Amino acid sequence: MTHTKSLKCQVVPLLAVSALAMPLVLVTGCTTKNYVRSQTEPVIQHTNELDDATARNNRNIHDVDQRATAGIQQAQTSANTASQQAQTANQAATQAEASATDAVHQADSLGSVVANLDNYKQVAEVSVNFGFDKADLSKADRAALDGFAAQLSGTKSYILQVTGGTDSVGSAAYNYDLSQRRARSVVQYLASAHNVPAHKFYLIGIGKDQAVASNSTAAGRAQNRRVQIQLLSNMTGQAPAAPTTSKLAMPQ
C-alpha cells in the first residue's frame, strides 16, 4: 500500500509539469511563426519590388525599341526621298544638257542659213487665223495650208518661216506661249500631211509684240490671232519670182 501511494504522489507532479509545459510550447510556436513572418515579409516585398522594376525595365526597353524602329523608318524614308530628289535633279540636268545641245545644233543650223540669208527671197505667203485663246487648226485652216504646200514641190532650196501672233488680251508670258502653240500647230500639220522635213521650218512666237492691226476693235484682234507662213527660196542662180499671197477669211 505504501508503494502504491508513493507512485500516485509521483504521477501528480508529472501531470502538473506536463500541463505547465503545453502553454510554453504554444508560446514558442507562435514566436517562431512571427519570427518567420518577420523574416520572410521583407524578402517577399523586395521580390515584388524587383518584379515591378523588371516590368518597368521591360516597358522602357519596348519603348526604346519602338522609338529606335520609328527612327530607322524615318531615316530610311528620308534617305529614299533624298535619293528620289537626286534622281529627279539628275534627270533635270540631263534634260537641260540635251536642250543645250539641241540649242547649239539649232544655232549652227540657223547660222548656216543666216550666212546666206541675203540670197533668200519670199516666193509665197499664207496666213491662218485662230479663235480667241485657241491653237487648233480649223478645216478651213488646213485647206489653206494644203494649197500653200502645193507650191513646195516646185521650189528649190527653200525654208519656211512660221510666225505666231496673238491679240493683246492676257499677259505677255501667256501670249508668248500661245503664239508658240499656234505656230507649232501649223508646223505639225505641214510636216505630217505634206512630209515637209523638220529642218525646213524656222518657228517664231512673237506673242502680242507685233500687231498687224489695232487691238482696240474685235476685227483687229481677230487679225492679230494669226500664224503667218512665208516660203523663202535661195534665189542664187535663179530668176526672181513674184511672191504669191493667200489669206483666209478671219473668224468673226
C-alpha positions, 0 to 999 in steps of 0.5 A: 500500500505504501508503494502504491501511494508513493507512485500516485504522489509521483504521477501528480507532479508529472501531470502538473509539469506536463500541463505547465509545459503545453502553454510554453510550447504554444508560446514558442510556436507562435514566436517562431511563426512571427519570427518567420513572418518577420523574416520572410515579409521583407524578402517577399516585398523586395521580390515584388519590388524587383518584379515591378522594376523588371516590368518597368525595365521591360516597358522602357526597353519596348519603348526604346525599341519602338522609338529606335524602329520609328527612327530607322523608318524615318531615316530610311524614308528620308534617305529614299526621298533624298535619293528620289530628289537626286534622281529627279535633279539628275534627270533635270540636268540631263534634260537641260544638257540635251536642250543645250545641245539641241540649242547649239545644233539649232544655232549652227543650223540657223547660222548656216542659213543666216550666212546666206540669208541675203540670197533668200527671197519670199516666193509665197505667203499664207496666213491662218487665223485662230479663235480667241485663246485657241491653237487648233487648226480649223478645216478651213485652216488646213485647206489653206495650208494644203494649197500653200504646200502645193507650191513646195514641190516646185521650189528649190532650196527653200525654208519656211518661216512660221510666225505666231501672233496673238491679240493683246488680251492676257499677259505677255508670258501667256501670249508668248506661249500661245503664239508658240502653240499656234505656230507649232500647230501649223508646223505639225500639220505641214510636216505630217500631211505634206512630209515637209522635213523638220529642218525646213521650218524656222518657228517664231512666237512673237506673242502680242509684240507685233500687231498687224492691226489695232487691238482696240476693235474685235476685227483687229484682234481677230487679225492679230490671232494669226500664224503667218507662213512665208516660203523663202527660196535661195534665189542664187542662180535663179530668176526672181519670182513674184511672191504669191499671197493667200489669206483666209477669211478671219473668224468673226 
